[in-house]
Amino acid sequence: MQLRSALAMALLALGCADKVTPVQKVLQLMEGMLAKGKEEKHGEQVQFAAYKQFCDDTTVEKKRAIEEANSKIDMLKADIEKYIATAARLTKEIAEHDE
């Protein structure tokens, strides 16, 4: 719809020009639109590539952090079990000394 009105306005405005025919002007406008579209597409592709790289990098970092946290959780669970066992043993020894 906008393309038609833009073309119509361009044709009306160029009705006075003798050097360029209306068809040539329409072709020039369409070529300009095509070039602008290609330029915008390229810009979006570059922006998307940067965003995809950011996402990929973040995914790798987060997976590594999760793996490290899981291994630390396992170590801490083992330490807790060891301390619980030590506390139980010491409680038993204290109870034996109190008797």
C-alpha positions as CSV (number, residue, x, y, z in Angstrom):
1,M,0.0,0.0,0.0
2,Q,2.7,2.5,0.9
3,L,4.8,1.3,-2.0
4,R,2.0,2.2,-4.4
5,S,1.4,5.6,-2.9
6,A,5.1,6.3,-2.9
7,L,5.4,5.2,-6.5
8,A,2.3,7.3,-7.5
9,M,3.7,10.4,-5.7
10,A,7.1,9.8,-7.4
11,L,5.5,9.5,-10.8
12,L,3.5,12.7,-10.2
13,A,6.5,14.6,-9.0
14,L,8.6,13.4,-11.9
15,G,5.9,14.2,-14.5
16,C,7.7,17.5,-15.1
17,A,11.1,16.0,-15.6
18,D,12.0,15.4,-19.2
19,K,15.3,13.5,-18.7
20,V,14.0,10.5,-16.7
21,T,10.8,8.6,-17.7
22,P,8.4,7.6,-15.1
23,V,9.2,3.9,-15.6
24,Q,12.9,4.6,-15.2
25,K,12.2,6.5,-12.0
26,V,10.1,3.7,-10.7
27,L,13.0,1.3,-11.5
28,Q,15.4,3.6,-9.7
29,L,13.2,3.7,-6.7
30,M,12.8,0.0,-6.6
31,E,16.6,-0.5,-7.0
32,G,17.1,1.8,-4.1
33,M,14.6,-0.1,-2.0
34,L,16.3,-3.3,-2.9
35,A,19.7,-2.0,-1.9
36,K,18.3,-0.6,1.4
37,G,16.7,-4.0,2.1
38,K,19.9,-5.8,1.5
39,E,21.8,-3.4,3.7
40,E,19.3,-3.8,6.5
41,K,19.3,-7.6,6.1
42,H,23.1,-7.6,6.4
43,G,23.0,-5.4,9.5
44,E,20.4,-7.8,11.1
45,Q,22.6,-10.8,10.2
46,V,25.6,-9.2,11.9
47,Q,23.6,-8.3,15.0
48,F,22.1,-11.8,15.2
49,A,25.6,-13.4,14.8
50,A,26.9,-11.3,17.7
51,Y,23.9,-12.2,19.8
52,K,24.2,-15.9,18.9
53,Q,27.9,-15.8,19.9
54,F,27.0,-14.2,23.2
55,C,24.4,-16.9,23.8
56,D,26.8,-19.7,23.0
57,D,29.5,-18.2,25.2
58,T,27.1,-17.8,28.1
59,T,25.8,-21.3,27.7
60,V,29.4,-22.7,27.9
61,E,30.1,-20.6,31.0
62,K,26.9,-21.6,32.7
63,K,27.4,-25.3,32.0
64,R,30.9,-25.1,33.4
65,A,29.7,-23.2,36.5
66,I,27.0,-25.8,37.1
67,E,29.5,-28.7,36.8
68,E,31.8,-27.0,39.3
69,A,29.0,-26.3,41.6
70,N,27.8,-29.9,41.4
71,S,31.3,-31.2,42.2
72,K,31.5,-28.8,45.1
73,I,28.1,-29.9,46.4
74,D,29.3,-33.5,46.4
75,M,32.4,-32.6,48.3
76,L,30.4,-30.6,50.9
77,K,27.9,-33.5,51.3
78,A,30.9,-35.8,52.0
79,D,32.3,-33.4,54.5
80,I,28.9,-33.1,56.2
81,E,28.6,-36.9,56.5
82,K,32.2,-37.0,57.9
83,Y,31.4,-34.3,60.5
84,I,28.1,-36.0,61.5
85,A,30.0,-39.3,62.0
86,T,32.7,-37.5,64.0
87,A,30.1,-35.7,66.1
88,A,28.3,-39.0,66.8
89,R,31.6,-40.7,67.8
90,L,32.6,-37.9,70.1
91,T,29.1,-37.8,71.7
92,K,29.4,-41.5,72.4
93,E,32.9,-41.0,73.9
94,I,31.7,-38.2,76.1
95,A,28.8,-40.3,77.3
96,E,31.3,-43.1,78.1
97,H,33.4,-40.7,80.2
98,D,30.4,-39.3,82.0
99,E,29.5,-42.8,83.3
